[in-house]
Amino acid sequence: MTWRIPTLALAAALLTTGAAMAADVKGAITAVDPVQRTMTVNGIRYSFPPGVDMAGLAAGQTVTVTFTDQNGTNMVSKVAK
């Protein structure tokens, strides 16, 4: 019976610390900053890691952004025009 509490605690910890879930948002780009590697869509700032290409992105384009929240930063994994 004493093994139940540690097992339940471990299960709860694994459930709450799972991998970040990706989300999609569609909207118009209002700003692109290639130096900071960011863009703004629907008033929300998104950051690009080094492996994600920003080429061809410009204000006024409608895009779908796939991103994850990484410690409060919206990190882009894909952009579809």
C-alpha positions as protocol buffer text, in pm:
chain_id: "A"
residue {
  index: 1
  type: MET
  ca { x: 0 y: 0 z: 0 }
}
residue {
  index: 2
  type: THR
  ca { x: 288 y: 239 z: 63 }
}
residue {
  index: 3
  type: TRP
  ca { x: 397 y: 212 z: -301 }
}
residue {
  index: 4
  type: ARG
  ca { x: 74 y: 375 z: -423 }
}
residue {
  index: 5
  type: ILE
  ca { x: 157 y: 728 z: -311 }
}
residue {
  index: 6
  type: PRO
  ca { x: 498 y: 747 z: -485 }
}
residue {
  index: 7
  type: THR
  ca { x: 352 y: 585 z: -796 }
}
residue {
  index: 8
  type: LEU
  ca { x: 64 y: 833 z: -809 }
}
residue {
  index: 9
  type: ALA
  ca { x: 302 y: 1124 z: -752 }
}
residue {
  index: 10
  type: LEU
  ca { x: 525 y: 1006 z: -1037 }
}
residue {
  index: 11
  type: ALA
  ca { x: 226 y: 965 z: -1270 }
}
residue {
  index: 12
  type: ALA
  ca { x: 102 y: 1317 z: -1187 }
}
residue {
  index: 13
  type: ALA
  ca { x: 448 y: 1464 z: -1248 }
}
residue {
  index: 14
  type: LEU
  ca { x: 477 y: 1294 z: -1587 }
}
residue {
  index: 15
  type: LEU
  ca { x: 135 y: 1418 z: -1694 }
}
residue {
  index: 16
  type: THR
  ca { x: 206 y: 1780 z: -1600 }
}
residue {
  index: 17
  type: THR
  ca { x: 556 y: 1799 z: -1751 }
}
residue {
  index: 18
  type: GLY
  ca { x: 477 y: 1659 z: -2096 }
}
residue {
  index: 19
  type: ALA
  ca { x: 610 y: 1799 z: -2420 }
}
residue {
  index: 20
  type: ALA
  ca { x: 488 y: 2137 z: -2534 }
}
residue {
  index: 21
  type: MET
  ca { x: 189 y: 2120 z: -2764 }
}
residue {
  index: 22
  type: ALA
  ca { x: 208 y: 2297 z: -3097 }
}
residue {
  index: 23
  type: ALA
  ca { x: -62 y: 2547 z: -3187 }
}
residue {
  index: 24
  type: ASP
  ca { x: -157 y: 2719 z: -3513 }
}
residue {
  index: 25
  type: VAL
  ca { x: -269 y: 3077 z: -3569 }
}
residue {
  index: 26
  type: LYS
  ca { x: -371 y: 3243 z: -3895 }
}
residue {
  index: 27
  type: GLY
  ca { x: -347 y: 3614 z: -3956 }
}
residue {
  index: 28
  type: ALA
  ca { x: -174 y: 3903 z: -4129 }
}
residue {
  index: 29
  type: ILE
  ca { x: 188 y: 3985 z: -4055 }
}
residue {
  index: 30
  type: THR
  ca { x: 216 y: 4339 z: -3920 }
}
residue {
  index: 31
  type: ALA
  ca { x: 594 y: 4344 z: -3856 }
}
residue {
  index: 32
  type: VAL
  ca { x: 905 y: 4142 z: -3942 }
}
residue {
  index: 33
  type: ASP
  ca { x: 1242 y: 4194 z: -3771 }
}
residue {
  index: 34
  type: PRO
  ca { x: 1512 y: 3977 z: -3933 }
}
residue {
  index: 35
  type: VAL
  ca { x: 1780 y: 4102 z: -3690 }
}
residue {
  index: 36
  type: GLN
  ca { x: 1582 y: 3994 z: -3381 }
}
residue {
  index: 37
  type: ARG
  ca { x: 1436 y: 3697 z: -3579 }
}
residue {
  index: 38
  type: THR
  ca { x: 1077 y: 3790 z: -3487 }
}
residue {
  index: 39
  type: MET
  ca { x: 749 y: 3869 z: -3656 }
}
residue {
  index: 40
  type: THR
  ca { x: 417 y: 3999 z: -3530 }
}
residue {
  index: 41
  type: VAL
  ca { x: 85 y: 3842 z: -3631 }
}
residue {
  index: 42
  type: ASN
  ca { x: -249 y: 3952 z: -3479 }
}
residue {
  index: 43
  type: GLY
  ca { x: -58 y: 4167 z: -3230 }
}
residue {
  index: 44
  type: ILE
  ca { x: 142 y: 3871 z: -3095 }
}
residue {
  index: 45
  type: ARG
  ca { x: 520 y: 3843 z: -3132 }
}
residue {
  index: 46
  type: TYR
  ca { x: 668 y: 3515 z: -3258 }
}
residue {
  index: 47
  type: SER
  ca { x: 1038 y: 3422 z: -3245 }
}
residue {
  index: 48
  type: PHE
  ca { x: 1226 y: 3213 z: -3501 }
}
residue {
  index: 49
  type: PRO
  ca { x: 1492 y: 2963 z: -3394 }
}
residue {
  index: 50
  type: PRO
  ca { x: 1803 y: 2947 z: -3618 }
}
residue {
  index: 51
  type: GLY
  ca { x: 1673 y: 2646 z: -3816 }
}
residue {
  index: 52
  type: VAL
  ca { x: 1346 y: 2806 z: -3930 }
}
residue {
  index: 53
  type: ASP
  ca { x: 1364 y: 3015 z: -4249 }
}
residue {
  index: 54
  type: MET
  ca { x: 1226 y: 3371 z: -4243 }
}
residue {
  index: 55
  type: ALA
  ca { x: 1302 y: 3446 z: -4609 }
}
residue {
  index: 56
  type: GLY
  ca { x: 1016 y: 3600 z: -4802 }
}
residue {
  index: 57
  type: LEU
  ca { x: 810 y: 3705 z: -4501 }
}
residue {
  index: 58
  type: ALA
  ca { x: 675 y: 4061 z: -4517 }
}
residue {
  index: 59
  type: ALA
  ca { x: 416 y: 4281 z: -4350 }
}
residue {
  index: 60
  type: GLY
  ca { x: 74 y: 4244 z: -4508 }
}
residue {
  index: 61
  type: GLN
  ca { x: 105 y: 3873 z: -4592 }
}
residue {
  index: 62
  type: THR
  ca { x: -152 y: 3634 z: -4450 }
}
residue {
  index: 63
  type: VAL
  ca { x: 17 y: 3332 z: -4294 }
}
residue {
  index: 64
  type: THR
  ca { x: -51 y: 3032 z: -4074 }
}
residue {
  index: 65
  type: VAL
  ca { x: 207 y: 3005 z: -3796 }
}
residue {
  index: 66
  type: THR
  ca { x: 276 y: 2681 z: -3612 }
}
residue {
  index: 67
  type: PHE
  ca { x: 442 y: 2751 z: -3276 }
}
residue {
  index: 68
  type: THR
  ca { x: 500 y: 2630 z: -2923 }
}
residue {
  index: 69
  type: ASP
  ca { x: 525 y: 2827 z: -2600 }
}
residue {
  index: 70
  type: GLN
  ca { x: 879 y: 2785 z: -2471 }
}
residue {
  index: 71
  type: ASN
  ca { x: 911 y: 2955 z: -2134 }
}
residue {
  index: 72
  type: GLY
  ca { x: 682 y: 3240 z: -2236 }
}
residue {
  index: 73
  type: THR
  ca { x: 826 y: 3281 z: -2588 }
}
residue {
  index: 74
  type: ASN
  ca { x: 615 y: 3187 z: -2891 }
}
residue {
  index: 75
  type: MET
  ca { x: 871 y: 2980 z: -3084 }
}
residue {
  index: 76
  type: VAL
  ca { x: 790 y: 2922 z: -3453 }
}
residue {
  index: 77
  type: SER
  ca { x: 836 y: 2577 z: -3605 }
}
residue {
  index: 78
  type: LYS
  ca { x: 664 y: 2645 z: -3941 }
}
residue {
  index: 79
  type: VAL
  ca { x: 508 y: 2928 z: -4142 }
}
residue {
  index: 80
  type: ALA
  ca { x: 272 y: 2862 z: -4433 }
}
residue {
  index: 81
  type: LYS
  ca { x: 178 y: 3141 z: -4674 }
}
